[in-house]
Structure formats: C-alpha cells, structure tokens
Amino acid sequence: MNQPYLAFVRAFRRTLDEARSIPWGGLPSAAGAAPGPGAPVTLVFSPHPDDECIIGALPLRLRREAGHRVVVAAVTLGSDPARRGPRLAELRDACGYLGFEVLPLGGEGLTGITPAARAADPAAWGAAVERAREALEACRPAVVVLPHELDGHPTHAGTSLLAQDALAASGLDCAVVQTEFWHPLEAPTLMVESSDADVADLVAAISFHRGEVARNPYHVLLPSWMSDNVRRGSERVGSAGAAAAPFAFATLYRHGRWSDGVFRPAERTTLPAALSASGLFR
C-alpha cells in the first residue's frame, strides 16, 4: 500500500533542511516608513535577545498597521557574560530589520531576573524594578508586552514579575499583552494571524541572532510553532469543538487592561490578517 502522507512528510522535512542552509541575517531592512511624531508606543519587555522576534507577530502588526513605535526593553542579554556584547549587537540588527527600537534596561541589560532572585534579594530586585519603571516613564506606552508568569523559564517568569512590579510602581493605565513560548498560556484570549510575508520577516529577523540559531534553529522552526498555535487557538480562543481557523500561522496571547494596579483580561478575540490591528485596543 502506498502511504499517501509519506511524500508530504518527506517534503516537509526537506523544506526544513533546506531552510537551515539559508545564510543568517545580512538582509536589508524591512522596516518601511518610520512612525510619525507622537505615535503610540508598544513597549516589549524581552527576557532575552530573540524573544522580541519570536513573540513579535502582534508588535509587528501594530507597527505596520497601526503606526506604533515598537520599543524593545532588553531585560537581560543572556547568562553568558562573554556573549552579552555580541547578543546586544545581534538584537540591534534584528530590531533594525523589523523597525523596532532597542532600550537595554540599565544601559546594558540586567542580571538575576528570576522569581528566586526576587525573593532572595528585595533590595537588588527593587533597583531592577526601578530600571523597568524608568523605561515605562520614558515611553509612556499604549501597549505593554510581557511574558506570562508561568512561561517555563526562570528569566521569562522573572521578566513577567519585573514588568508587573514596574507597572504597579508607575501608576500607568494601559493595554497589556501577555506572551508565551516555553509554556502555553492557561487561558489565552487573543489569536493573531500572521501573513506569509510577516512570518518570513519574523524568521529573517530571528536569523540575525546568529549565536542563538547556531545552537537551536528557532528561526526555521517558527512557522511550525505558529501553525500549531492555530490548532490550539481555534479551540482555546475560539470555541471547543469549533472548526479550525482558516489560516496557517498565528500567535497566541492573553490581552487586557492594566488599571489601578490590576490586570483585567479582555474578551476572547481573533485578529485575522484581513482586519487591521489598529482597532484592537480602541
């Protein structure tokens, strides 16, 4: 018997193998026109360089469709001191490709941003929160993007707590979007479709993080992750048992409003590529 899916699986594997041979980075910017004066700001608290691209579907659409400035608050530059300088350079290249701005917290990123460090050294944690609060004060963002608290990596969980502590200290009232990567959100509320062109630009941007994709090809695997997000989002953001969303690539988030020191989640929403992101936070 001829197994009809064998050709499909082999073609998929061949596509992945071929994509690994594409040179990393080195592409001209895809940023397009800069946002105008007074543009609303989306501030992304990124635990490590490359996270801003992996979860970047919504920030990219906000920049391209709603004219937002996207500012990446680089919370850490990784755990290897010898790689921090190169990782900051890779981050600037990746963000330059997408048209994002880079704001390393404290000038050169922070260290010890984990739940354990928060509990063990309140004074050091308070100083880190102040650096994050300064970023909020400088940007006065309309939208703040941060990992969710249980995102499966100590620095992702720590970045979530750091950003929430800074929001509480700032007194800001703004939209908040929680992201996932290492552990799924328990209750996502927002599924954002990405066009083929946007996915290609996110893959390209990740490839600027040469040191990271050399050890793990996050860029090549991004489309697979985004396709699986459609499977899960159709049931968790949509309705259990409903038909799958009619698109190939998506990213899941939990969105809502930060007001009076409390995060209030919004109603479950799907943002297809055919609708502009400009109406999402009105």
N, C-alpha and C positions, 0 to 999 in steps of 0.2 A: 504493500500500500504506500502510495506517495503521500507523505505528511505535508499538508498544504501550507503549514506555517513555518516550515523549515527555511524556505527561501526568505521569508520575512525576517526571521531571527538572524539569519546569516547577513542579510543586507544591513540590518540594524547594527550588528557587531562591526561590520566592515566600515560603516559610517563613523562609528566611534573611533575605530583605529585610525581612519584617515584624518579625522579632526585633530587627533593628538599630534599629527605631523605639521599642522599649520603653525608658522612662526608666531611667537608670543609678542604682543604689544606692537609698537612701531607703526601704528596706523595714524593717519591724520585725524584731527579732532572731528567728532560727530556732533559737537555741541550746538552748532547753529547760532542764531542771534542771542545775544545776552539779554537777560530780563531787564525790563525798564526800571527807571528810578522809582523807588517806593514799592517795588514788587513784594508781594508776601513771601515770607521765608518758611521753608521746610527745613527744620534742624534735625539731622540724623545723628543719634548717639551710636557710634560704631565701635563695638568691643575690640575688634582687630582690623587692620587694613585688609580689605577684600570683602568684609561683611557688608559694607555700604553698597557694593555691586550685587552681591548675592541676593540681598533683600530689596534691591533697588527698583523693582518694577514700578511701584507707586510713586516714589520720588521722581523717577524719570518721566512718568506721565504727567505729574504735576508741573514739572519744568516745561515740558513740551506743549502741554495742552492748556495749562492754567497760568503760565508765565511766572511760576515761582522761582526764586533763588533757592537752590538746594545747597545747604552748608553742612559739611560732614564734620562733626565733632569727633576727632580721633581720640578715643578714650585711652587706649593703650596702643603701643606699637609692637606688641608681642612680648613674649617672655625671654627671648634671647637678646641680651644686650648688644651683641655684635651685629644683630640683624635690624636693630631699630632704625638706624640711619638709612640703610637700603630700603626698608619697608616704608618709611616715610616718603622716600623718593618714588617708589612704586605707587604709593597711594596718590601722590600728586599727579603722576602720569595718568593713572586710571581715571581719577576725577576730572582731570583736564580733558580727557577724551569725551566724557559724558557732559561736561559743562558744570560739574559740581565744584564748589569751593571747599577748601580744607582748613580746619581750625583745630590744630593739635591742642588738647587741653593742657594747661600749664606750660605751653610753648613746645614741649617735646613729648607729650603723652604722659600718662600716669602709670603707676605700678601698684600691685596689690589690690586690684579692684575685684574683690570676691566677697561673698557673704561671710566667710570665715574672718577675713581681714576687717570687715565692718564691725563684727562682734568683738574682735580681739583688741583693736586699737581705735577707740572712738575719736581720739584727737586727730590722728592721721586721716581717718575717714572724713571728719569734719572739714579738714583742709581740702580734700579731694572734692567734696560736695561744693565747697566754695568756688573751685575752678569751674565746675559744671554750671553753677548758678551764674557765674560771670559770663559764660557762653550764652546762657538764656537771656541775660540782661543785654548783651551786645547785639543779639539777633532779634529779640522780641518776636519769636516765631508765631506764625499762624498754626503751624502743624509741627508737633514733636514726634519723632520716630525713635522707638527704643525696643530692645528685646523684651520678651515676656519673662517673668521671674523664674520660670522652670525650664529655661531653654537648653538644659542638658550640658552646659559647660560653665565652670565656675566664673569665668570672666563675663560671659553673657548674662548670667544671673546677677553678678555684681554690677554690671552696667545698668541693668534694669533698676536695681535698688538705688544706685547713684543718681540716675536721672529722676527717679521719683522723689528722692530726698531733695534734689535741687529744685524740682518743680514746687514742692511744698514750701521751700525757703523763698522762692521767687514771688509767690502770690499770683502767678500768671493764670489766666483763663484762656485755654487754647484747645485745639483738637489734638488728640493723642492717638498714635497708631502703634500697636504692639506687633513685633515681628517674631518669626520662628525660623529655626534652621536645624539645631541639634536635637530638639524635642518638639513635637507638634503642640500647637495651642490646644488646650482642652475645649475651648468654645470660640472658634473663630467666628467673626461677624462680617468679614469683608473678603470677597474673592475678586481679584483684579486680573482681568485678561491682559496679556501682552501680545502685541502683533509679532509676526515673524521678524520684522525689522528691529523692533525693540529688543526681542530676545537675542538677536545677533549682536546688537550693540552691547548688551549686558555681558554676553560671552566674551566679546572682544575686550571689554573693559577689565573683566577679571583676568584676562590673559596678560595684562600689564603687571599683575602681581607675580612676577616671574619666579620668585623664590618659593611661593606657595604652590603654584601649579606644577612646579618641578617635582614636588613630593606627592601631590594629590591633584589630579586634573579637575578641580572644581569647575573650571570653565566648560569643559567638554560635557560634564555631567549635568550642568544646569538645565538644559532642555528636558532631560528625563525627569528631574525633580519637579519641574514646572508642569509637566504632563500629569504626574501623579497627583499634584495639587488639584488638578481639575477633577480627578476621580473623587478625592476626599472632599473637596469644596462643594461638589454637586450635592453631596449628602449632608454635610455639616453646616454649610452656609445656606445651601438650598434646603430641600426637604428630603428626609429619609425616604427612600423608595422612589424618588422622582427620577425622571430621565436625566442623563448626564448633560451638563452644559455643552453647547455646540461649538466648543473651541478647543484648541490644542494645548495652550500654555497659560498658566495662571500662578499667582502668588496669594497666599492666604495671610490675613492679618486680623487683629481684633482692634476695632476702632471705637472712638467715643470722645468724650469731652472731659478735660481736666478742669474742675471748677471747685472753688472753696476747699482745695486740698484733697479732693476725692475724684477718682476716675469713674465715670458713668458710661458703660458701653452703649453703643448705638444699636439700632435695629439691624438685622442681618441684611446685607446688600451685596449684589453682584454688579461689578462695573465692567461691562463688555467693552471691547476696543472701539465699537461703533459709537459709544457715548463718550462725551468729553469728561475728563476728570475735573474740569473747572466747577462742576456743580456738586461735587461730592461733599464739601464742607460748608456749604451755604446754609 
